């Protein structure tokens, strides 16, 4: 692993054509100011200030890859979820969240798989069993991520994918999928990856990330500094590295992914994607040499 090889890997996907497939999510931040304590009900009274609406889910993930690859397409499904988060305007703390079911226009571009298919499975019903089977049987490079969140905990495990070339999940998601709360994370990675994934990365927030490739297990510390918003940091890690995982070493993927995740924590919501220019600049300034 070296900064030079990681930067070369970033450049290696500049001519790639990549397809992102996954759930459509509309993320809304409703900025509020907390009022005085309610005397009659156990609730938090809030005053609405303003709102931001972001295209999240697969579209936000795909946006991270656009400046790295020549062509990025998005395949979506008709069902979507709108997540309204109530955010303290002063400190950007999230106070609550409401989910709404939505219907959107589907974009079926499955036949255009070229250099890589990237599957962002947020567990909201877009990727059903038939789609999972289709993905696992593709004769193409496939990268997958299956997210556990408040609406699907325990029901959207990465193990539903019987084959993929690259997978990224976080530490709680890995332990749920392996049904292993206490073993060393290296043991958990081995359980999940063996005979299923060629390369597996388990992210662990401020502790960095762990990588498994052909029985080799390594840890790469993070270099996160100032954090504004953690939403989507793991998705940025996955989206940026997924095309590069076709040829890149697990060491370089960890280095690049940690940088992408760190950059995303400095962005509120989906106001902007992680870009190639910002990633290279960040890596040169912060990555270990």
CORGI-V921857 format. One record per residue. RES is the residue in one letter. SS is DSSP state (helix for helix, strand for strand, loop for the rest). OMEGA is omega as a letter, one per 30 degrees, with the letter a starting at -180 (* if undefined). Layout:
res: (RES	RES)
ss: (SS	SS)
omega: (OMEGA	OMEGA)
This chain:
res: (X	X	X	X	X	X	X	X	X	X	X	X	X	X	X	X	X	X	X	X	X	X	X	X	X	X	X	X	X	X	X	X	X	X	X	X	X	X	X	X	X	X	X	X	X	X	X	X	X	X	X	X	X	X	X	X	X	X	X	X	X	X	X	X	X	X	X	X	X	X	X	X	X	X	X	X	X	X	X	X	X	X	X	X	X	X	X	X	X	X	X	X	X	X	X	X	X	X	X	X	X	X	X	X	X	X	X	X	X	X	X	X	X	X	X	X	X	X	X	X	X	X	X	X	X	X	X	X	X	X	X	X	X	X	X	X	X	X	X	X	X	X	X	X	X	X	X	X	X	X	X	X	X	X	X	X	X	X	X	X	X	X	X	X	X	X	X	X	X	X	X	X	X	X	X	X	X	X	X	X	X	X	X	X	X	X	X	X	X	X	X	X	X	X	X	X	X	X	X	X	X	X	X	X	X	X	X	X	X	X	X	X	X	X	X	X	X	X	X	X	X	X	X	X	X	X	X	X	X	X	X	X	X	X	X	X	X	X	X	X	X	X	X	X	X	X	X	X	X	X	X	X	X	X	X	X	X	X	X	X	X	X	X	X	X	X	X	X	X	X	X	X	X	X	X	X	X	X	X	X	X	X	X	X	X	X	X	X	X)
ss: (loop	loop	helix	helix	helix	helix	helix	helix	helix	helix	helix	helix	loop	loop	loop	loop	strand	strand	strand	strand	strand	strand	loop	strand	strand	strand	strand	strand	strand	strand	strand	strand	strand	strand	loop	loop	loop	loop	loop	loop	loop	loop	loop	loop	loop	strand	strand	strand	strand	strand	strand	strand	strand	strand	strand	strand	helix	helix	helix	helix	helix	helix	helix	helix	helix	loop	loop	loop	loop	loop	strand	strand	strand	strand	strand	loop	loop	loop	strand	strand	strand	strand	strand	strand	strand	strand	strand	strand	loop	loop	loop	loop	loop	strand	strand	strand	strand	strand	strand	strand	strand	strand	strand	loop	loop	loop	loop	loop	loop	helix	helix	helix	loop	loop	loop	strand	strand	strand	strand	strand	strand	loop	loop	loop	loop	loop	loop	loop	helix	helix	helix	helix	helix	helix	helix	helix	loop	loop	loop	loop	loop	strand	strand	strand	strand	strand	loop	loop	loop	loop	loop	loop	loop	loop	loop	loop	loop	helix	helix	helix	loop	loop	loop	strand	strand	strand	strand	strand	strand	strand	helix	helix	helix	helix	helix	helix	helix	helix	loop	loop	loop	loop	loop	loop	helix	helix	helix	helix	helix	helix	helix	helix	helix	loop	loop	loop	strand	strand	strand	strand	strand	strand	strand	loop	helix	helix	helix	loop	strand	strand	strand	strand	strand	loop	loop	strand	strand	strand	strand	strand	loop	loop	loop	loop	loop	loop	loop	loop	loop	loop	loop	loop	helix	helix	helix	helix	helix	helix	helix	helix	helix	helix	helix	helix	helix	helix	loop	loop	loop	helix	helix	helix	helix	helix	helix	helix	helix	helix	helix	helix	helix	helix	helix	helix	loop	loop	loop	loop	loop	loop	loop	loop	loop	loop	loop	helix	helix	helix	helix	helix	helix	helix	helix	helix	helix	helix	loop	loop	loop)
omega: (l	l	a	a	l	l	l	l	l	a	a	a	a	l	a	l	a	l	l	l	l	a	l	l	l	a	l	l	l	a	a	l	a	l	l	a	l	a	a	a	l	a	l	l	a	l	l	l	l	a	l	l	a	l	a	l	a	a	l	l	a	a	l	a	a	a	a	a	a	a	l	l	a	l	a	a	a	l	a	l	l	a	l	l	l	a	l	a	a	a	l	l	l	a	a	a	l	l	l	l	a	l	a	l	l	l	a	a	a	a	a	l	a	a	a	l	a	a	l	a	a	l	l	l	l	a	a	a	l	l	l	l	l	l	a	a	a	l	a	l	a	l	a	l	l	a	l	l	a	a	a	a	a	a	l	a	a	a	l	l	a	l	l	l	a	l	l	l	l	a	l	l	l	a	l	a	a	a	a	a	a	a	l	a	l	l	l	l	l	l	a	a	a	l	l	a	l	l	l	l	l	l	a	l	a	l	l	a	a	a	l	l	l	l	l	a	a	l	l	l	l	l	l	l	a	a	l	a	a	a	l	a	l	l	l	l	a	a	a	a	a	l	a	a	l	a	a	l	l	l	a	l	l	a	a	a	l	l	l	l	l	l	a	a	l	a	l	l	l	a	a	l	l	a	l	a	a	l	a	l	a	a	l	a	a	a	l	a	*)
